[in-house]
Amino acid sequence: MSGAELRTLLVQVITSWQVIAVTIVIVFFVFLINSAARVREDFPSSSGPKIKKNRKAAAAVTPEVSTDEDGLGLEEDPAKGQEL
């Protein structure tokens, strides 16, 4: 088989309707998979909503612990020290 015959055979195979149809189907399938992956990436998962934590709100809710001079963390109640 000469080079010219091989080139003609390859052109006929590549331009046949079967090869073109299979190529179009593969391209469509890849496009469909990429589109589905992109849509799934845009929406949150179905396991539940994701809650973003606000650090400022969490800091405001956390109680502050004050310490006395001895460093024991004990405070005197001002209401107990006052007598009527």
PDB file of N, CA, C and O in Angstrom:
ATOM      1  N   MET A   1       0.855  -1.168   0.000  1.00  0.00           N
ATOM      2  CA  MET A   1       0.000   0.000   0.000  1.00  0.00           C
ATOM      3  C   MET A   1       0.902   1.231   0.000  1.00  0.00           C
ATOM      4  O   MET A   1       1.793   1.369   0.838  1.00  0.00           O
ATOM      5  N   SER A   2       0.652   2.111  -0.947  1.00  0.00           N
ATOM      6  CA  SER A   2       1.486   3.304  -1.077  1.00  0.00           C
ATOM      7  C   SER A   2       0.967   4.421  -0.172  1.00  0.00           C
ATOM      8  O   SER A   2      -0.110   4.309   0.413  1.00  0.00           O
ATOM      9  N   GLY A   3       1.731   5.477  -0.069  1.00  0.00           N
ATOM     10  CA  GLY A   3       1.365   6.611   0.776  1.00  0.00           C
ATOM     11  C   GLY A   3       0.100   7.304   0.316  1.00  0.00           C
ATOM     12  O   GLY A   3      -0.694   7.756   1.141  1.00  0.00           O
ATOM     13  N   ALA A   4      -0.099   7.394  -0.985  1.00  0.00           N
ATOM     14  CA  ALA A   4      -1.296   8.050  -1.526  1.00  0.00           C
ATOM     15  C   ALA A   4      -2.541   7.234  -1.205  1.00  0.00           C
ATOM     16  O   ALA A   4      -3.578   7.798  -0.855  1.00  0.00           O
ATOM     17  N   GLU A   5      -2.449   5.911  -1.323  1.00  0.00           N
ATOM     18  CA  GLU A   5      -3.602   5.051  -0.997  1.00  0.00           C
ATOM     19  C   GLU A   5      -3.935   5.119   0.494  1.00  0.00           C
ATOM     20  O   GLU A   5      -5.107   5.151   0.870  1.00  0.00           O
ATOM     21  N   LEU A   6      -2.903   5.142   1.340  1.00  0.00           N
ATOM     22  CA  LEU A   6      -3.111   5.233   2.793  1.00  0.00           C
ATOM     23  C   LEU A   6      -3.775   6.558   3.160  1.00  0.00           C
ATOM     24  O   LEU A   6      -4.683   6.595   3.990  1.00  0.00           O
ATOM     25  N   ARG A   7      -3.320   7.636   2.542  1.00  0.00           N
ATOM     26  CA  ARG A   7      -3.901   8.959   2.811  1.00  0.00           C
ATOM     27  C   ARG A   7      -5.370   8.985   2.382  1.00  0.00           C
ATOM     28  O   ARG A   7      -6.204   9.527   3.107  1.00  0.00           O
ATOM     29  N   THR A   8      -5.697   8.427   1.249  1.00  0.00           N
ATOM     30  CA  THR A   8      -7.079   8.387   0.767  1.00  0.00           C
ATOM     31  C   THR A   8      -7.954   7.554   1.694  1.00  0.00           C
ATOM     32  O   THR A   8      -9.090   7.929   1.986  1.00  0.00           O
ATOM     33  N   LEU A   9      -7.428   6.430   2.155  1.00  0.00           N
ATOM     34  CA  LEU A   9      -8.185   5.573   3.070  1.00  0.00           C
ATOM     35  C   LEU A   9      -8.460   6.293   4.398  1.00  0.00           C
ATOM     36  O   LEU A   9      -9.571   6.218   4.923  1.00  0.00           O
ATOM     37  N   LEU A  10      -7.462   6.983   4.936  1.00  0.00           N
ATOM     38  CA  LEU A  10      -7.650   7.724   6.197  1.00  0.00           C
ATOM     39  C   LEU A  10      -8.676   8.840   6.039  1.00  0.00           C
ATOM     40  O   LEU A  10      -9.501   9.043   6.930  1.00  0.00           O
ATOM     41  N   VAL A  11      -8.644   9.553   4.948  1.00  0.00           N
ATOM     42  CA  VAL A  11      -9.617  10.620   4.708  1.00  0.00           C
ATOM     43  C   VAL A  11     -11.024  10.040   4.612  1.00  0.00           C
ATOM     44  O   VAL A  11     -11.970  10.617   5.149  1.00  0.00           O
ATOM     45  N   GLN A  12     -11.167   8.904   3.934  1.00  0.00           N
ATOM     46  CA  GLN A  12     -12.486   8.285   3.816  1.00  0.00           C
ATOM     47  C   GLN A  12     -12.999   7.801   5.175  1.00  0.00           C
ATOM     48  O   GLN A  12     -14.190   7.922   5.464  1.00  0.00           O
ATOM     49  N   VAL A  13     -12.115   7.258   6.005  1.00  0.00           N
ATOM     50  CA  VAL A  13     -12.534   6.781   7.329  1.00  0.00           C
ATOM     51  C   VAL A  13     -12.919   7.957   8.223  1.00  0.00           C
ATOM     52  O   VAL A  13     -13.953   7.923   8.890  1.00  0.00           O
ATOM     53  N   ILE A  14     -12.096   8.980   8.234  1.00  0.00           N
ATOM     54  CA  ILE A  14     -12.360  10.130   9.118  1.00  0.00           C
ATOM     55  C   ILE A  14     -13.625  10.863   8.706  1.00  0.00           C
ATOM     56  O   ILE A  14     -14.356  11.345   9.572  1.00  0.00           O
ATOM     57  N   THR A  15     -13.904  10.963   7.428  1.00  0.00           N
ATOM     58  CA  THR A  15     -15.090  11.685   6.965  1.00  0.00           C
ATOM     59  C   THR A  15     -16.320  10.804   6.822  1.00  0.00           C
ATOM     60  O   THR A  15     -17.340  11.271   6.316  1.00  0.00           O
ATOM     61  N   SER A  16     -16.265   9.561   7.243  1.00  0.00           N
ATOM     62  CA  SER A  16     -17.450   8.696   7.164  1.00  0.00           C
ATOM     63  C   SER A  16     -18.491   9.160   8.181  1.00  0.00           C
ATOM     64  O   SER A  16     -18.149   9.763   9.198  1.00  0.00           O
ATOM     65  N   TRP A  17     -19.751   8.876   7.900  1.00  0.00           N
ATOM     66  CA  TRP A  17     -20.817   9.364   8.775  1.00  0.00           C
ATOM     67  C   TRP A  17     -20.786   8.687  10.139  1.00  0.00           C
ATOM     68  O   TRP A  17     -21.215   9.297  11.118  1.00  0.00           O
ATOM     69  N   GLN A  18     -20.304   7.468  10.245  1.00  0.00           N
ATOM     70  CA  GLN A  18     -20.239   6.776  11.530  1.00  0.00           C
ATOM     71  C   GLN A  18     -19.244   7.467  12.476  1.00  0.00           C
ATOM     72  O   GLN A  18     -19.539   7.681  13.652  1.00  0.00           O
ATOM     73  N   VAL A  19     -18.077   7.807  11.949  1.00  0.00           N
ATOM     74  CA  VAL A  19     -17.057   8.450  12.786  1.00  0.00           C
ATOM     75  C   VAL A  19     -17.521   9.839  13.202  1.00  0.00           C
ATOM     76  O   VAL A  19     -17.318  10.237  14.349  1.00  0.00           O
ATOM     77  N   ILE A  20     -18.135  10.574  12.299  1.00  0.00           N
ATOM     78  CA  ILE A  20     -18.621  11.915  12.621  1.00  0.00           C
ATOM     79  C   ILE A  20     -19.738  11.838  13.661  1.00  0.00           C
ATOM     80  O   ILE A  20     -19.767  12.655  14.581  1.00  0.00           O
ATOM     81  N   ALA A  21     -20.654  10.883  13.539  1.00  0.00           N
ATOM     82  CA  ALA A  21     -21.760  10.740  14.494  1.00  0.00           C
ATOM     83  C   ALA A  21     -21.243  10.373  15.886  1.00  0.00           C
ATOM     84  O   ALA A  21     -21.695  10.940  16.881  1.00  0.00           O
ATOM     85  N   VAL A  22     -20.307   9.438  15.963  1.00  0.00           N
ATOM     86  CA  VAL A  22     -19.753   9.039  17.258  1.00  0.00           C
ATOM     87  C   VAL A  22     -19.000  10.217  17.895  1.00  0.00           C
ATOM     88  O   VAL A  22     -19.084  10.413  19.107  1.00  0.00           O
ATOM     89  N   THR A  23     -18.282  10.986  17.111  1.00  0.00           N
ATOM     90  CA  THR A  23     -17.566  12.153  17.631  1.00  0.00           C
ATOM     91  C   THR A  23     -18.536  13.189  18.193  1.00  0.00           C
ATOM     92  O   THR A  23     -18.294  13.749  19.262  1.00  0.00           O
ATOM     93  N   ILE A  24     -19.626  13.445  17.484  1.00  0.00           N
ATOM     94  CA  ILE A  24     -20.629  14.404  17.959  1.00  0.00           C
ATOM     95  C   ILE A  24     -21.264  13.914  19.255  1.00  0.00           C
ATOM     96  O   ILE A  24     -21.473  14.705  20.175  1.00  0.00           O
ATOM     97  N   VAL A  25     -21.573  12.626  19.343  1.00  0.00           N
ATOM     98  CA  VAL A  25     -22.171  12.062  20.562  1.00  0.00           C
ATOM     99  C   VAL A  25     -21.202  12.200  21.742  1.00  0.00           C
ATOM    100  O   VAL A  25     -21.624  12.548  22.845  1.00  0.00           O
ATOM    101  N   ILE A  26     -19.937  11.936  21.527  1.00  0.00           N
ATOM    102  CA  ILE A  26     -18.946  12.051  22.608  1.00  0.00           C
ATOM    103  C   ILE A  26     -18.807  13.497  23.066  1.00  0.00           C
ATOM    104  O   ILE A  26     -18.730  13.757  24.267  1.00  0.00           O
ATOM    105  N   VAL A  27     -18.772  14.439  22.131  1.00  0.00           N
ATOM    106  CA  VAL A  27     -18.673  15.860  22.489  1.00  0.00           C
ATOM    107  C   VAL A  27     -19.909  16.293  23.274  1.00  0.00           C
ATOM    108  O   VAL A  27     -19.787  17.018  24.261  1.00  0.00           O
ATOM    109  N   PHE A  28     -21.094  15.860  22.852  1.00  0.00           N
ATOM    110  CA  PHE A  28     -22.322  16.193  23.572  1.00  0.00           C
ATOM    111  C   PHE A  28     -22.318  15.606  24.981  1.00  0.00           C
ATOM    112  O   PHE A  28     -22.729  16.274  25.930  1.00  0.00           O
ATOM    113  N   PHE A  29     -21.867  14.389  25.122  1.00  0.00           N
ATOM    114  CA  PHE A  29     -21.810  13.736  26.429  1.00  0.00           C
ATOM    115  C   PHE A  29     -20.857  14.477  27.371  1.00  0.00           C
ATOM    116  O   PHE A  29     -21.191  14.695  28.536  1.00  0.00           O
ATOM    117  N   VAL A  30     -19.689  14.864  26.888  1.00  0.00           N
ATOM    118  CA  VAL A  30     -18.724  15.611  27.716  1.00  0.00           C
ATOM    119  C   VAL A  30     -19.310  16.963  28.113  1.00  0.00           C
ATOM    120  O   VAL A  30     -19.149  17.393  29.256  1.00  0.00           O
ATOM    121  N   PHE A  31     -19.991  17.642  27.180  1.00  0.00           N
ATOM    122  CA  PHE A  31     -20.639  18.913  27.488  1.00  0.00           C
ATOM    123  C   PHE A  31     -21.707  18.741  28.560  1.00  0.00           C
ATOM    124  O   PHE A  31     -21.811  19.564  29.469  1.00  0.00           O
ATOM    125  N   LEU A  32     -22.491  17.690  28.462  1.00  0.00           N
ATOM    126  CA  LEU A  32     -23.551  17.413  29.432  1.00  0.00           C
ATOM    127  C   LEU A  32     -22.970  17.147  30.826  1.00  0.00           C
ATOM    128  O   LEU A  32     -23.498  17.648  31.819  1.00  0.00           O
ATOM    129  N   ILE A  33     -21.905  16.373  30.907  1.00  0.00           N
ATOM    130  CA  ILE A  33     -21.274  16.078  32.198  1.00  0.00           C
ATOM    131  C   ILE A  33     -20.692  17.347  32.816  1.00  0.00           C
ATOM    132  O   ILE A  33     -20.841  17.570  34.018  1.00  0.00           O
ATOM    133  N   ASN A  34     -20.038  18.172  32.019  1.00  0.00           N
ATOM    134  CA  ASN A  34     -19.475  19.422  32.538  1.00  0.00           C
ATOM    135  C   ASN A  34     -20.566  20.368  33.012  1.00  0.00           C
ATOM    136  O   ASN A  34     -20.397  21.039  34.030  1.00  0.00           O
ATOM    137  N   SER A  35     -21.680  20.435  32.295  1.00  0.00           N
ATOM    138  CA  SER A  35     -22.794  21.286  32.707  1.00  0.00           C
ATOM    139  C   SER A  35     -23.392  20.808  34.027  1.00  0.00           C
ATOM    140  O   SER A  35     -23.687  21.622  34.901  1.00  0.00           O
ATOM    141  N   ALA A  36     -23.568  19.523  34.175  1.00  0.00           N
ATOM    142  CA  ALA A  36     -24.111  18.976  35.423  1.00  0.00           C
ATOM    143  C   ALA A  36     -23.171  19.227  36.591  1.00  0.00           C
ATOM    144  O   ALA A  36     -23.627  19.532  37.693  1.00  0.00           O
ATOM    145  N   ALA A  37     -21.881  19.106  36.371  1.00  0.00           N
ATOM    146  CA  ALA A  37     -20.915  19.365  37.440  1.00  0.00           C
ATOM    147  C   ALA A  37     -20.921  20.839  37.832  1.00  0.00           C
ATOM    148  O   ALA A  37     -20.785  21.165  39.012  1.00  0.00           O
ATOM    149  N   ARG A  38     -21.076  21.724  36.866  1.00  0.00           N
ATOM    150  CA  ARG A  38     -21.099  23.154  37.151  1.00  0.00           C
ATOM    151  C   ARG A  38     -22.353  23.530  37.931  1.00  0.00           C
ATOM    152  O   ARG A  38     -22.283  24.341  38.854  1.00  0.00           O
ATOM    153  N   VAL A  39     -23.503  22.952  37.574  1.00  0.00           N
ATOM    154  CA  VAL A  39     -24.755  23.229  38.282  1.00  0.00           C
ATOM    155  C   VAL A  39     -24.678  22.699  39.699  1.00  0.00           C
ATOM    156  O   VAL A  39     -25.114  23.375  40.630  1.00  0.00           O
ATOM    157  N   ARG A  40     -24.139  21.517  39.883  1.00  0.00           N
ATOM    158  CA  ARG A  40     -24.020  20.931  41.226  1.00  0.00           C
ATOM    159  C   ARG A  40     -23.077  21.756  42.094  1.00  0.00           C
ATOM    160  O   ARG A  40     -23.266  21.844  43.307  1.00  0.00           O
ATOM    161  N   GLU A  41     -22.081  22.349  41.490  1.00  0.00           N
ATOM    162  CA  GLU A  41     -21.131  23.165  42.231  1.00  0.00           C
ATOM    163  C   GLU A  41     -21.784  24.465  42.713  1.00  0.00           C
ATOM    164  O   GLU A  41     -21.413  24.985  43.765  1.00  0.00           O
ATOM    165  N   ASP A  42     -22.755  24.998  41.953  1.00  0.00           N
ATOM    166  CA  ASP A  42     -23.403  26.261  42.287  1.00  0.00           C
ATOM    167  C   ASP A  42     -24.398  26.118  43.440  1.00  0.00           C
ATOM    168  O   ASP A  42     -24.593  27.064  44.203  1.00  0.00           O
ATOM    169  N   PHE A  43     -25.021  24.965  43.576  1.00  0.00           N
ATOM    170  CA  PHE A  43     -26.034  24.773  44.602  1.00  0.00           C
ATOM    171  C   PHE A  43     -25.438  24.066  45.818  1.00  0.00           C
ATOM    172  O   PHE A  43     -24.539  23.237  45.676  1.00  0.00           O
ATOM    173  N   PRO A  44     -25.945  24.396  47.034  1.00  0.00           N
ATOM    174  CA  PRO A  44     -25.454  23.688  48.220  1.00  0.00           C
ATOM    175  C   PRO A  44     -25.912  22.241  48.224  1.00  0.00           C
ATOM    176  O   PRO A  44     -26.848  21.868  47.517  1.00  0.00           O
ATOM    177  N   SER A  45     -25.246  21.441  49.022  1.00  0.00           N
ATOM    178  CA  SER A  45     -25.580  20.021  49.071  1.00  0.00           C
ATOM    179  C   SER A  45     -26.942  19.818  49.716  1.00  0.00           C
ATOM    180  O   SER A  45     -27.430  20.689  50.435  1.00  0.00           O
ATOM    181  N   SER A  46     -27.549  18.679  49.461  1.00  0.00           N
ATOM    182  CA  SER A  46     -28.880  18.400  49.978  1.00  0.00           C
ATOM    183  C   SER A  46     -28.842  17.912  51.423  1.00  0.00           C
ATOM    184  O   SER A  46     -29.891  17.633  52.005  1.00  0.00           O
ATOM    185  N   SER A  47     -27.650  17.805  52.012  1.00  0.00           N
ATOM    186  CA  SER A  47     -27.556  17.332  53.386  1.00  0.00           C
ATOM    187  C   SER A  47     -28.008  18.388  54.389  1.00  0.00           C
ATOM    188  O   SER A  47     -28.208  18.072  55.562  1.00  0.00           O
ATOM    189  N   GLY A  48     -28.167  19.597  53.966  1.00  0.00           N
ATOM    190  CA  GLY A  48     -28.644  20.651  54.843  1.00  0.00           C
ATOM    191  C   GLY A  48     -27.946  21.959  54.539  1.00  0.00           C
ATOM    192  O   GLY A  48     -26.911  21.987  53.872  1.00  0.00           O
ATOM    193  N   PRO A  49     -28.522  23.044  55.038  1.00  0.00           N
ATOM    194  CA  PRO A  49     -27.908  24.344  54.768  1.00  0.00           C
ATOM    195  C   PRO A  49     -26.615  24.518  55.560  1.00  0.00           C
ATOM    196  O   PRO A  49     -26.495  24.070  56.700  1.00  0.00           O
ATOM    197  N   LYS A  50     -25.688  25.156  54.947  1.00  0.00           N
ATOM    198  CA  LYS A  50     -24.431  25.447  55.630  1.00  0.00           C
ATOM    199  C   LYS A  50     -24.569  26.795  56.317  1.00  0.00           C
ATOM    200  O   LYS A  50     -24.995  27.773  55.702  1.00  0.00           O
ATOM    201  N   ILE A  51     -24.209  26.846  57.590  1.00  0.00           N
ATOM    202  CA  ILE A  51     -24.344  28.060  58.369  1.00  0.00           C
ATOM    203  C   ILE A  51     -22.971  28.699  58.495  1.00  0.00           C
ATOM    204  O   ILE A  51     -22.007  28.068  58.929  1.00  0.00           O
ATOM    205  N   LYS A  52     -22.907  29.955  58.109  1.00  0.00           N
ATOM    206  CA  LYS A  52     -21.657  30.694  58.256  1.00  0.00           C
ATOM    207  C   LYS A  52     -21.651  31.324  59.638  1.00  0.00           C
ATOM    208  O   LYS A  52     -22.620  31.963  60.048  1.00  0.00           O
ATOM    209  N   LYS A  53     -20.567  31.141  60.337  1.00  0.00           N
ATOM    210  CA  LYS A  53     -20.469  31.664  61.688  1.00  0.00           C
ATOM    211  C   LYS A  53     -19.944  33.094  61.649  1.00  0.00           C
ATOM    212  O   LYS A  53     -18.992  33.409  60.935  1.00  0.00           O
ATOM    213  N   ASN A  54     -20.573  33.928  62.417  1.00  0.00           N
ATOM    214  CA  ASN A  54     -20.158  35.306  62.539  1.00  0.00           C
ATOM    215  C   ASN A  54     -19.263  35.412  63.767  1.00  0.00           C
ATOM    216  O   ASN A  54     -19.728  35.199  64.887  1.00  0.00           O
ATOM    217  N   ARG A  55     -18.009  35.733  63.579  1.00  0.00           N
ATOM    218  CA  ARG A  55     -17.065  35.769  64.702  1.00  0.00           C
ATOM    219  C   ARG A  55     -17.401  36.863  65.705  1.00  0.00           C
ATOM    220  O   ARG A  55     -17.213  36.679  66.908  1.00  0.00           O
ATOM    221  N   LYS A  56     -17.893  37.993  65.225  1.00  0.00           N
ATOM    222  CA  LYS A  56     -18.244  39.080  66.142  1.00  0.00           C
ATOM    223  C   LYS A  56     -19.426  38.681  67.017  1.00  0.00           C
ATOM    224  O   LYS A  56     -19.439  38.967  68.214  1.00  0.00           O
ATOM    225  N   ALA A  57     -20.414  38.024  66.428  1.00  0.00           N
ATOM    226  CA  ALA A  57     -21.580  37.595  67.202  1.00  0.00           C
ATOM    227  C   ALA A  57     -21.171  36.520  68.206  1.00  0.00           C
ATOM    228  O   ALA A  57     -21.672  36.509  69.331  1.00  0.00           O
ATOM    229  N   ALA A  58     -20.289  35.635  67.827  1.00  0.00           N
ATOM    230  CA  ALA A  58     -19.843  34.591  68.740  1.00  0.00           C
ATOM    231  C   ALA A  58     -19.042  35.195  69.893  1.00  0.00           C
ATOM    232  O   ALA A  58     -19.132  34.714  71.023  1.00  0.00           O
ATOM    233  N   ALA A  59     -18.268  36.231  69.625  1.00  0.00           N
ATOM    234  CA  ALA A  59     -17.495  36.877  70.680  1.00  0.00           C
ATOM    235  C   ALA A  59     -18.411  37.634  71.639  1.00  0.00           C
ATOM    236  O   ALA A  59     -18.121  37.713  72.833  1.00  0.00           O
ATOM    237  N   ALA A  60     -19.518  38.196  71.131  1.00  0.00           N
ATOM    238  CA  ALA A  60     -20.444  38.929  71.973  1.00  0.00           C
ATOM    239  C   ALA A  60     -21.215  37.980  72.885  1.00  0.00           C
ATOM    240  O   ALA A  60     -21.588  38.377  73.989  1.00  0.00           O
ATOM    241  N   VAL A  61     -21.462  36.769  72.473  1.00  0.00           N
ATOM    242  CA  VAL A  61     -22.222  35.807  73.267  1.00  0.00           C
ATOM    243  C   VAL A  61     -21.347  35.158  74.333  1.00  0.00           C
ATOM    244  O   VAL A  61     -21.849  34.799  75.399  1.00  0.00           O
ATOM    245  N   THR A  62     -20.066  35.001  74.076  1.00  0.00           N
ATOM    246  CA  THR A  62     -19.169  34.338  75.003  1.00  0.00           C
ATOM    247  C   THR A  62     -18.989  35.198  76.256  1.00  0.00           C
ATOM    248  O   THR A  62     -18.595  36.359  76.144  1.00  0.00           O
ATOM    249  N   PRO A  63     -19.269  34.653  77.453  1.00  0.00           N
ATOM    250  CA  PRO A  63     -19.111  35.446  78.676  1.00  0.00           C
ATOM    251  C   PRO A  63     -17.627  35.642  79.021  1.00  0.00           C
ATOM    252  O   PRO A  63     -16.786  34.774  78.788  1.00  0.00           O
ATOM    253  N   GLU A  64     -17.354  36.793  79.572  1.00  0.00           N
ATOM    254  CA  GLU A  64     -15.989  37.077  79.990  1.00  0.00           C
ATOM    255  C   GLU A  64     -15.804  36.657  81.439  1.00  0.00           C
ATOM    256  O   GLU A  64     -16.685  36.871  82.272  1.00  0.00           O
ATOM    257  N   VAL A  65     -14.684  36.072  81.731  1.00  0.00           N
ATOM    258  CA  VAL A  65     -14.374  35.627  83.080  1.00  0.00           C
ATOM    259  C   VAL A  65     -13.383  36.620  83.672  1.00  0.00           C
ATOM    260  O   VAL A  65     -12.299  36.833  83.128  1.00  0.00           O
ATOM    261  N   SER A  66     -13.767  37.223  84.789  1.00  0.00           N
ATOM    262  CA  SER A  66     -12.843  38.160  85.443  1.00  0.00           C
ATOM    263  C   SER A  66     -12.225  37.459  86.651  1.00  0.00           C
ATOM    264  O   SER A  66     -12.836  36.574  87.250  1.00  0.00           O
ATOM    265  N   THR A  67     -11.045  37.853  86.986  1.00  0.00           N
ATOM    266  CA  THR A  67     -10.344  37.231  88.095  1.00  0.00           C
ATOM    267  C   THR A  67     -10.149  38.233  89.214  1.00  0.00           C
ATOM    268  O   THR A  67     -10.101  39.440  88.976  1.00  0.00           O
ATOM    269  N   ASP A  68     -10.037  37.737  90.424  1.00  0.00           N
ATOM    270  CA  ASP A  68      -9.738  38.614  91.553  1.00  0.00           C
ATOM    271  C   ASP A  68      -8.228  38.759  91.689  1.00  0.00           C
ATOM    272  O   ASP A  68      -7.480  38.288  90.832  1.00  0.00           O
ATOM    273  N   GLU A  69      -7.776  39.409  92.759  1.00  0.00           N
ATOM    274  CA  GLU A  69      -6.346  39.669  92.930  1.00  0.00           C
ATOM    275  C   GLU A  69      -5.545  38.375  93.058  1.00  0.00           C
ATOM    276  O   GLU A  69      -4.405  38.306  92.599  1.00  0.00           O
ATOM    277  N   ASP A  70      -6.129  37.356  93.673  1.00  0.00           N
ATOM    278  CA  ASP A  70      -5.423  36.095  93.863  1.00  0.00           C
ATOM    279  C   ASP A  70      -5.389  35.254  92.578  1.00  0.00           C
ATOM    280  O   ASP A  70      -4.651  34.273  92.496  1.00  0.00           O
ATOM    281  N   GLY A  71      -6.174  35.634  91.598  1.00  0.00           N
ATOM    282  CA  GLY A  71      -6.196  34.904  90.346  1.00  0.00           C
ATOM    283  C   GLY A  71      -7.016  33.635  90.412  1.00  0.00           C
ATOM    284  O   GLY A  71      -6.797  32.733  89.603  1.00  0.00           O
ATOM    285  N   LEU A  72      -7.966  33.524  91.355  1.00  0.00           N
ATOM    286  CA  LEU A  72      -8.766  32.316  91.503  1.00  0.00           C
ATOM    287  C   LEU A  72     -10.035  32.341  90.653  1.00  0.00           C
ATOM    288  O   LEU A  72     -10.706  31.318  90.514  1.00  0.00           O
ATOM    289  N   GLY A  73     -10.368  33.497  90.086  1.00  0.00           N
ATOM    290  CA  GLY A  73     -11.564  33.579  89.269  1.00  0.00           C
ATOM    291  C   GLY A  73     -12.822  33.727  90.085  1.00  0.00           C
ATOM    292  O   GLY A  73     -13.916  33.510  89.565  1.00  0.00           O
ATOM    293  N   LEU A  74     -12.705  34.089  91.344  1.00  0.00           N
ATOM    294  CA  LEU A  74     -13.862  34.242  92.209  1.00  0.00           C
ATOM    295  C   LEU A  74     -14.224  35.713  92.315  1.00  0.00           C
ATOM    296  O   LEU A  74     -13.342  36.570  92.366  1.00  0.00           O
ATOM    297  N   GLU A  75     -15.497  36.004  92.346  1.00  0.00           N
ATOM    298  CA  GLU A  75     -15.960  37.369  92.501  1.00  0.00           C
ATOM    299  C   GLU A  75     -16.889  37.434  93.694  1.00  0.00           C
ATOM    300  O   GLU A  75     -17.584  36.470  94.018  1.00  0.00           O
ATOM    301  N   GLU A  76     -16.889  38.571  94.334  1.00  0.00           N
ATOM    302  CA  GLU A  76     -17.832  38.777  95.418  1.00  0.00           C
ATOM    303  C   GLU A  76     -19.111  39.328  94.837  1.00  0.00           C
ATOM    304  O   GLU A  76     -19.089  40.140  93.912  1.00  0.00           O
ATOM    305  N   ASP A  77     -20.236  38.879  95.388  1.00  0.00           N
ATOM    306  CA  ASP A  77     -21.523  39.375  94.941  1.00  0.00           C
ATOM    307  C   ASP A  77     -21.778  40.707  95.641  1.00  0.00           C
ATOM    308  O   ASP A  77     -21.816  40.736  96.871  1.00  0.00           O
ATOM    309  N   PRO A  78     -21.955  41.808  94.914  1.00  0.00           N
ATOM    310  CA  PRO A  78     -22.153  43.105  95.560  1.00  0.00           C
ATOM    311  C   PRO A  78     -23.453  43.157  96.369  1.00  0.00           C
ATOM    312  O   PRO A  78     -23.530  43.928  97.326  1.00  0.00           O
ATOM    313  N   ALA A  79     -24.452  42.386  96.031  1.00  0.00           N
ATOM    314  CA  ALA A  79     -25.714  42.406  96.755  1.00  0.00           C
ATOM    315  C   ALA A  79     -25.556  41.759  98.135  1.00  0.00           C
ATOM    316  O   ALA A  79     -26.263  42.140  99.068  1.00  0.00           O
ATOM    317  N   LYS A  80     -24.649  40.794  98.283  1.00  0.00           N
ATOM    318  CA  LYS A  80     -24.473  40.131  99.582  1.00  0.00           C
ATOM    319  C   LYS A  80     -23.731  41.004 100.574  1.00  0.00           C
ATOM    320  O   LYS A  80     -23.937  40.877 101.781  1.00  0.00           O
ATOM    321  N   GLY A  81     -22.883  41.876 100.097  1.00  0.00           N
ATOM    322  CA  GLY A  81     -22.108  42.709 100.989  1.00  0.00           C
ATOM    323  C   GLY A  81     -22.886  43.878 101.572  1.00  0.00           C
ATOM    324  O   GLY A  81     -22.438  44.487 102.544  1.00  0.00           O
ATOM    325  N   GLN A  82     -24.008  44.198 101.018  1.00  0.00           N
ATOM    326  CA  GLN A  82     -24.808  45.342 101.486  1.00  0.00           C
ATOM    327  C   GLN A  82     -25.888  44.861 102.436  1.00  0.00           C
ATOM    328  O   GLN A  82     -26.599  43.894 102.160  1.00  0.00           O
ATOM    329  N   GLU A  83     -25.998  45.553 103.560  1.00  0.00           N
ATOM    330  CA  GLU A  83     -27.055  45.216 104.509  1.00  0.00           C
ATOM    331  C   GLU A  83     -28.030  46.370 104.583  1.00  0.00           C
ATOM    332  O   GLU A  83     -27.630  47.523 104.424  1.00  0.00           O
ATOM    333  N   LEU A  84     -29.283  46.092 104.817  1.00  0.00           N
ATOM    334  CA  LEU A  84     -30.311  47.133 104.930  1.00  0.00           C
ATOM    335  C   LEU A  84     -30.565  47.514 106.324  1.00  0.00           C
ATOM    336  O   LEU A  84     -31.402  48.377 106.586  1.00  0.00           O
TER     337      LEU A  84
END
